[in-house]
Amino acid sequence: MQQIPRHHHNMVRGVTFPMPERRPFVRLPTDVYPVNYGLRLKPDLIDFTFEGKLEAAVEVTQGTNQIVMNCADIDIITASFVPEGGDEINATGFNYQNEDEKVTLCFPSTLQKGAGSLKIDFVGELNDKMKGFYRSKYMTASGEIRYAAVTQFEATDARRAFPCWDEPAIKATFDITLIVPKDRISLSNMNVVDRKPYPEDHSLVEVKFATTPIMSTYLVAFVIGEYDFVESQSSDGVTVRVYTPVGKAEQGKFALEVATKTLPFYKDYFHVPYPLPKIDLIAIADFAAGAMENWGLVTYRETALLIDPKNSCASSRQWVALVVGHELAHQWFGNLVTMEWWTHLWLNEGFASWIEYLCVDHCFPEYDIWTQFVSADYTRALDLDALDNSHPIEVDVGHPSEVDEIFDAISYSKGASVIRMLHNYIGDEDFRTGMNAYLLKFQHKNASTEDLWECLEQASGKPIAAVMNSWTKQMGFPIIVVDQEQHGSDRVLKISQKKFCASGPRNGTYENCPNWMVPISICTSEDPSCTKMKVLLDQPETTVNITNVAPDHWIKINPGTVGFYRIQYSSAMLESLLPGIRDLTLLPVDRLGLQNDLFSLARAGMISTVEVLKVMEAFVNEPNYTVWSDLSCNLGVLSSLLSHTDFHEDIQEFIRDLFTPIGMKLGWDSKTGEGHLDALLRGLVLGKLGKAGHKATLEEARRRFKEHVEGKQILPADLRSPVYLTVLKHGDSTTLDTMLKLHKQADMQEEKNRIERVLGAIPAPDLIQRVLNFALSEEVRPQDTVSVIGGVAGSSKQGRKAAWKFVKDNWEELHNRYQGGFLISRLIKLTVDGFAIDKMAAEVKSFFESHHAPAAERTVQQCCENILLNATWLKRDADHIHQYLLQRKAPPV
């Protein structure tokens, strides 16, 4: 499953509070297990109900008079068991354990050991919660509102569509038949093998799909609706289709191209062919996640799949390419080999989140995507993992609400980052050999983290399990402290490790101080792109001797920013590295990493924030998009922090000064010969300048906006976000009215989202309120409400207060809409993470003590920790920063 794009990299920070009592959770008994599910479903797209018939071939392993299965929001009408060659036994009772989402079928006599058939007739509801078997709203060309019936089962919602053994390790085959209106498209994991009129109602057809491979329940899918499609064949003979809303087939071509290139790439990388005859990618209007890797039928948000040649911006193309790469990787890693239990979810998600970049780099080398990985995933995971309320990559989970909670940046981004570090440590060839062995050994089965380590260890001869356990079984990561001395022509480095904490170094010594097995690479200014030496730091400290380093050469740790740790250099070492930022001799990814480490150390109080501002000024010649993007994120965090002071305008001036030279150089219009990254950089820089109130940028944005609205000169897609943001930030009620009109007229979901994300920039309190009310209106799709409210909270101090009040006032509706699911966590984080007063942490904590959100418990703790960290940071550094910003402007004496 792909999470939603992180447009606002909000820093995650926390207070410790006691973990709530864990619910006792038991997995299903093993005395009866399924071999094949024969499933017939008949959805009613008008009344939003469905009827179902299950006929499951099962194996009874020991005599029992009851069968326990998962079941939620389903009413069983009849159930019976037919032993092979015996008589039907009707169930006499159905005991629902609703809290545990289980049902126990009770039988009057013992079901004997051996094969049999379980028959269940049941009814359910096509819900509007974006989980299980649910309804998704769309509008026909003539303006009629209709509904499609679609599914989202990961992690624990197949049980909302049919009673089943809904655990990833209980695999079976599936024979699915859908009874649907004959004018609708119906799809499932496999290809259609038969389609015939439904005898009882001639407006319906009965569509039968081929038997699936042996697979987990969470990967089953079906879709019934109205769609167009584009089709192609991959070079290895798989039929690929991209299904789009009616009339938008053209918008499926980009994803189709990516998918047809990606399947052979993975086949070649894993040395295992894609095992199904077809794969469908389909855009679903109401969709909570980014996408879902159902085997053979991958579902997507519209914005993660549809690209319009004229109206889509570069970042959307890149996002679609990454999500397609992510979901197709799961067809092997997750679907063919599945984690044994949700504790190992990170294997699926961390791996797919790493290899999606490998795949995009293969398809689009001009995206420089691995540098972007560092900003999008690596630094994000480091920020979250420095909190006391982080968690290890591998978490023991039981109850469904605990499972929902681990679809977070640790499973995805830290998971991907440690796999990237591992790949670098082993080398590509041995890594691929080990992956191939793993996939072959466990295909159609289940595996755990240890199984993967064993295969990689055999392939590489390195102590993979020992190294990796320190990264997956304990939370956090080390800060590597480095000092140096010159001995003749040798450089001697003293290197030590200790746990990095967002709140700064802990006083006293750790009794059980955690240690990591840290692969450390070292390069010198002689060749910044080439690793001169590698060591494995497996104790608290060590000394490394590097021969033939001239006294005036610098030394850099962690070239490529691959190791998952932060670095604190001695001041002399740092001084020698800084010119490499100005003269660009350091690689882009290393310039980015250096700045990001320093920013993080400043947040933790280990250096002064003023030191970082001075380093930021050295980036004035920076050409690289991703380096600017990371810098911009950190300045955004700082600007948000300083919105709590009376010198917020001074940091805006700092931002204008830093971004003006690159802004002037790029200008507004794309030039011939420019590519993807130039488009991204121009949008970033103009948006930053406009938001900070750069006069010339604001005037030009207003001029272009006016022409766009009047239809004289339509804004290119890449300029829309920065222009919309700029005019709103400095706009009034007329601006807001115009934007809402553009939103209503927009035909593409991408354009609607683009507008939704920036509406919160409007400054006047009464207009902020209008935007918040708009967020819950019919105009905004349910999964997008979160980004509208988040946009308000992230734009200003007033916005933050108003958004928090709005969430509290509308809590019932919001929680009901997103119950469980990670959207509720995202909503809380976007709303409260930016506060910087101690008492707000207490307020947030007490609100959620009386308004329970089980799937967001950890998020609430992390947010409270963040608020306290922000408050401490502000108290510690505000005056110092203010002084620096004032003296920057003072005329030299």
C-alpha positions, -999 to +999 in steps of 0.1 A: +000+000+000+013+034-008+007+062+016-003+096+005+023+121-008+040+142+018+035+177+005+041+192+039+071+177+055+059+185+090+085+177+116+074+150+140+083+155+176+069+142+220+060+137+260+060+102+273+028+089+287+019+055+299+009+031+270-027+021+274-036-014+285-031-036+255-062-055+245-057-093+248-056-104+212-056-140+199-051-152+164-076-176+149-075-212+160-059-236+135-082-266+138-100-256+106-084-239+076-095-229+041-081-244+009-103-226-016-130-199-013-158-201-038-174-167-035-205-152-052-213-116-045-243-095-057-239-058-049-269-034-050-256-001-063-288+017-054-295+005-018-258+001-009-261-035+003-248-068-010-257-104-008-231-131-006-227-169-009-195-186+003-187-222-004-153-228+010-133-261+007-118-265+041-096-289+060-104-299+096-072-308+113-087-319+146-123-327+156-143-296+168-179-285+171-172-249+162-155-228+135-141-194+144-136-169+115-132-132+110-164-112+103-173-076+106-205-057+098-219-088+081-251-107+089-249-144+084-282-159+074-274-196+072-243-217+076-236-254+072-208-279+069-207-308+046-179-334+053-165-351+023-189-379+014-211-371+044-244-353+053-249-316+057-247-303+093-265-270+099-249-245+123-271-239+153-257-206+164-236-177+153-218-159+182-204-126+170-175-111+190-178-076+175-149-061+194-126-087+180-143-089+146-148-126+149-178-150+146-180-185+161-202-209+141-215-236+165-225-270+152-247-296+170-221-324+164-184-327+161-169-320+127-145-349+120-109-346+109-106-344+071-119-323+041-152-307+039-172-278+026-184-248+046-214-230+031-225-195+044-252-172+030-248-136+043-256-099+037-236-068+042-235-031+036-216-012+008-203+013+034-189+048+028-158+044+051-133+036+022-126+002+037-139-033+031-165-035+003-175+001-001-191+026-024-173+053-043-191+083-057-187+096-092-205+118-117-214+109-152-209+132-182-245+143-179-240+153-143-258+123-127-243+111-094-236+074-094-217+049-072-191+023-080-186-007-056-149-012-048-127-028-022-098-020+002-089-050+024-054-043+038-049-047+066-079-063+082-110-055+061-117-085+038-139-096+068-162-067+059-169-083+025-172-120+034-166-142+064-130-155+061-098-164+079-084-129+076-048-134+085-019-130+060-005-165+068-038-183+061-035-185+023-059-202-001-071-200-037-102-179-047-129-185-072-149-153-075-182-147-093-198-112-094-235-106-103-237-071-116-257-047-139-248-056-174-238-021-184-210-020-157-174-031-159-165-057-133-130-067-124-112-089-100-077-103-094-079-127-123-092-126-159-128-133-168-135-169-178-173-167-183-200-141-186-237-150-189-271-135-182-283-138-147-314-160-149-335-142-122-330-107-136-321-100-172-306-066-164-278-084-146-249-106-157-230-132-139-192-127-143-169-156-133-132-151-128-103-176-131-090-193-100-064-172-083-030-185-071-027-194-035-029-160-018-037-139+014-072-125+019-060-089+022-050-090-015-084-100-029-102-073-048-132-065-069-145-034-086-178-028-102-183+006-120-180+025-153-145+030-167-126+034-199-092+018-204-059+018-223-041-015-229-007-027-238+015-058-235+048-059-216+078-073-234+073-105-214+038-110-226+016-097-197-015-078-206-015-045-188-046-022-186-051+011-170-087+019-162-097+055-160-130+075-154-151+075-185-138+098-212-103+101-196-085+070-212-059+094-225-049+102-189-040+065-183-012+064-210+017+076-188+010+050-161+006+024-188+040+032-202+056+031-167+039-003-159+049-019-191+085-009-186+085-019-149+072-054-151+102-067-173+125-046-150+114-065-119+113-098-137+149-093-146+159-079-112+142-107-092+148-135-118+112-145-113+084-139-139+052-121-130+029-150-122-006-138-134-018-135-170-029-098-166-025-068-144-050-040-142-043-006-127-075+014-118-083+049-106-108+049-077-126+082-069-129+078-031-097+061-019-080+065+015-044+054+008-023+064-022-027+029-038-032-008-030-013-037-045-041-062-048-027-090-069-035-084-106-059-055-098-040-026-083-063+003-071-051+039-070-063+074-060-070+093-092-040+116-085-017+086-081-025+072-116-039+098-140-017+122-159-029+147-184-003+158-209-013+195-206-026+199-171-003+177-150+028+191-134+062+174-132+058+165-095+025+146-104+043+126-131+070+117-107+045+107-080+026+084-104+059+068-115+069+061-079+035+047-069+032+025-099+068+012-092+059+007-055+027-013-062+042-035-089+071-044-067+046-058-042+033-082-069+065-101-060+074-088-026+042-091-005+019-110-029+041-139-041+059-140-008+039-125+021+049-115+056+039-141+082+022-115+104+018-077+105+049-075+128+068-080+095+048-054+075+079-034+071+094-061+049+066-054+024+065-016+027+101-008+034+112-029+005+086-015-019+094+020-008+131+014-016+127-004-049+102+021-063+131+045-065+153+019-083+125+013-108+120+051-114+157+056-118+157+029-144+127+044-163+136+081-158+173+087-151+167+124-156+147+126-123+178+122-101+154+103-079+180+089-054+189+123-043+152+130-038+149+098-017+172+114+009+149+144+013+116+125+009+122+094+030+156+093+047+155+126+066+118+122+073+125+089+090+155+103+110+133+131+123+105+107+135+129+081+148+148+106+171+116+109+192+112+091+226+078+080+212+091+064+180+090+026+177+113-002+163+108-012+127+095-046+139+066-041+163+045-068+180+010-060+169-023-078+175-056-060+174-066-044+141-063-009+155-027-016+164-021-029+129-035+003+113-011+023+134+021+008+120+015+020+084+038+050+092+071+066+083+090+040+103+076+010+084+079+028+051+107+054+052+130+040+078+124+006+064+134+018+029+164+037+043+179+006+061+173-015+030+192+011+010+220+010+036+220-028+035+221-029-003+251-006-002+268-027+024+263-060+005+266-048-031+240-051-059+251-086-072+250-104-039+218-085-029+200-098-061+213-133-056+199-133-020+166-118-031+161-144-058+168-172-033+143-157-009+115-154-035+120-189-048+122-205-014+091-187+000+069-182-032+032-187-024+042-190+013+049-166+042+082-154+055+096-133+084+124-108+086+148-135+097+142-155+066+153-126+044+185-121+064+193-158+061+191-157+023+211-125+021+237-138+045+242-170+024+246-149-007+270-124+007+289-142+035+285-111+057+268-111+092+236-096+079+213-107+107+237-093+134+241-060+116+204-056+107+189-066+140+203-035+156+184-014+130+150-033+130+146-046+166+155-014+185+142+020+179+162+051+171+197+055+155+231+067+165+248+100+162+284+095+151+308+119+168+340+125+148+373+142+156+406+140+137+444+145+141+471+147+114+500+124+120+526+131+092+508+121+060+482+101+079+448+113+092+437+096+124+399+097+131+383+091+164+348+079+159+322+071+185+284+064+186+256+072+209+218+073+206+206+105+190+176+121+208+155+149+195+157+165+229+195+166+229+222+145+247+210+127+279+229+135+310+248+108+328+257+075+312+232+050+298+231+019+319+220-001+289+232+023+262+220+009+229+246+002+203+243-003+165+263-022+140+271+008+118+286+005+083+307+036+080+322+049+047+347+077+045+358+098+015+383+127+011+384+159-010+408+141-033+377+123-048+345+132-031+325+107-051+347+077-043+347+058-009+383+056+003+376+034+033+348+013+049+346+002+085+319-016+105+316+002+138+304-025+162+314-010+195+309+024+212+341+039+198+370+032+175+400+048+159+406+048+121+438+055+104+437+069+068+470+070+049+481+097+025+458+125+033+474+160+028+469+183+058+447+207+037+424+180+025+390+174+041+375+141+052+338+134+049+319+106+067+289+088+051+294+099+014+261+095-005+243+099+028+235+062+028+241+052+065+211+058+087+227+081+113+235+117+120+270+131+123+286+156+146+320+168+134+345+186+154+344+223+146+377+222+127+364+193+105+331+211+099+349+244+090+370+225+063+338+210+048+318+242+045+337+256+014+326+224-004+290+237-002+299+271-017+321+257-045+299+226-050+328+202-047+307+182-023+281+160-041+245+173-040+233+145-017+262+153+007+255+191+007+220+182+016+229+157+043+254+181+059+228+209+062+201+185+074+223+171+101+232+206+113+196+216+114+187+186+134+215+192+159+202+228+163+167+215+170+182+192+196+201+221+212+235+206+204+246+237+183+230+271+180+204+277+153+224+308+142+252+285+132+228+267+108+215+300+094+251+309+086+256+276+068+223+281+049+237+314+035+265+294+019+239+277-004+235+309-025+251+292-056+232+260-052+219+246-085+203+213-073+165+210-069+165+184-041+191+204-020+169+235-023+138+214-015+153+201+018+166+236+027+132+250+020+115+224+042+138+233+071+133+270+066+096+263+066+099+245+100+119+275+113+094+300+099+066+281+115+084+281+149+091+318+147+055+326+139+051+324+177+074+355+180+071+391+171+100+390+146+084+366+121+089+392+094+127+391+099+129+354+090+107+361+059+134+386+048+161+360+054+141+336+031+137+363+005+174+371+005+184+335+002+160+326-026+162+358-047+194+350-067+182+316-078+147+331-085+162+358-107+183+332-125+154+308-132+128+335-141+092+326-147+092+309-181+108+276-190+136+277-215+144+253-242+166+224-231+152+225-195+140+193-180+120+177-151+142+191-123+142+226-136+104+226-136+104+214-100+130+239-089+112+269-105+079+259-088+096+256-055+116+288-056+087+310-069+064+296-043+089+302-015+095+338-027+058+345-032+048+332+002+076+352+019+062+383+003+089+390-023+075+421-040+083+414-077+072+378-074+039+388-058+032+413-086+040+389-114+020+361-097-010+384-095-007+395-131-004+359-144-032+347-121-055+374-135-047+363-171-052+327-162-087+334-146-097+355-176-087+327-200-062+350-218-031+329-209-036+296-190-009+290-164+014+260-172+007+232-147+041+236-130+034+273-121-001+268-107+008+258-072+032+286-066+009+312-082-022+300-063-002+300-030+012+335-036-021+352-045-039+335-016-013+343+010-016+380+001-053+378-009-088+387+002-123+374-001-124+380-038-092+359-043-108+331-022-141+333-042-121+330-075-101+300-062-132+282-051-147+289-085-116+274-102-120+244-079-156+238-089-147+241-126-117+218-124-122+186-142-090+168-129-087+156-093-051+168-095-061+204-100-088+202-073-061+188-049-037+215-059-062+241-049-073+223-018-037+222-004-031+259-007-065+274+003-054+276+039-029+303+031-057+329+031-049+353+060-082+368+073-097+349+102-133+349+087-119+335+055-099+309+073-132+298+088-148+296+054-120+273+042-124+250+071-161+247+065-154+240+028-131+211+039-162+192+052-185+202+023-196+179-005-172+197-028-142+180-012-136+142-015-135+126+019-098+116+016-089+152+008-105+170+037-074+162+057-051+182+034-074+212+034-075+213+072-037+206+073-031+235+048-049+259+072-029+246+102+004+249+084+000+283+070+000+307+100-003+310+137-040+320+134-046+291+110-031+267+135-054+278+163-085+278+140-078+244+126-073+228+160-105+244+173-123+231+141-110+196+146-122+196+182-156+210+173-161+185+145-144+156+161-174+132+160-179+136+123-141+134+115-135+104+137-166+086+123-154+093+088-118+080+092-122+056+121-092+033+123-072+041+091-042+063+090-060+094+078-070+101+114-034+100+124-024+123+095-052+148+104-040+150+141-004+154+131-010+181+105-032+200+129-013+201+161+024+194+153+033+231+149+023+244+183+052+256+205+038+263+239+040+238+268+004+242+277-008+231+242+008+197+248-013+193+279-044+204+261-039+180+232-031+152+256-062+158+276-085+162+246-075+127+233-078+112+268-115+120+266-118+114+228-103+080+220-086+074+187-070+040+191-053+040+157-037+074+164-025+068+200+012+069+191+007+099+168-009+118+196+021+110+219+046+120+191+027+153+186+028+162+223+065+154+224+070+176+193+051+206+209+073+204+240+104+202+218+093+232+198+086+252+230+121+243+244+138+252+211+120+286+210+129+295+246+165+284+240+173+301+207+147+328+199+167+358+212+199+346+196+182+342+162+165+376+165+199+392+172+215+375+143+187+385+119+189+422+130+227+424+127+226+408+093+208+440+081+228+465+102+250+487+080+287+478+085+302+503+109 
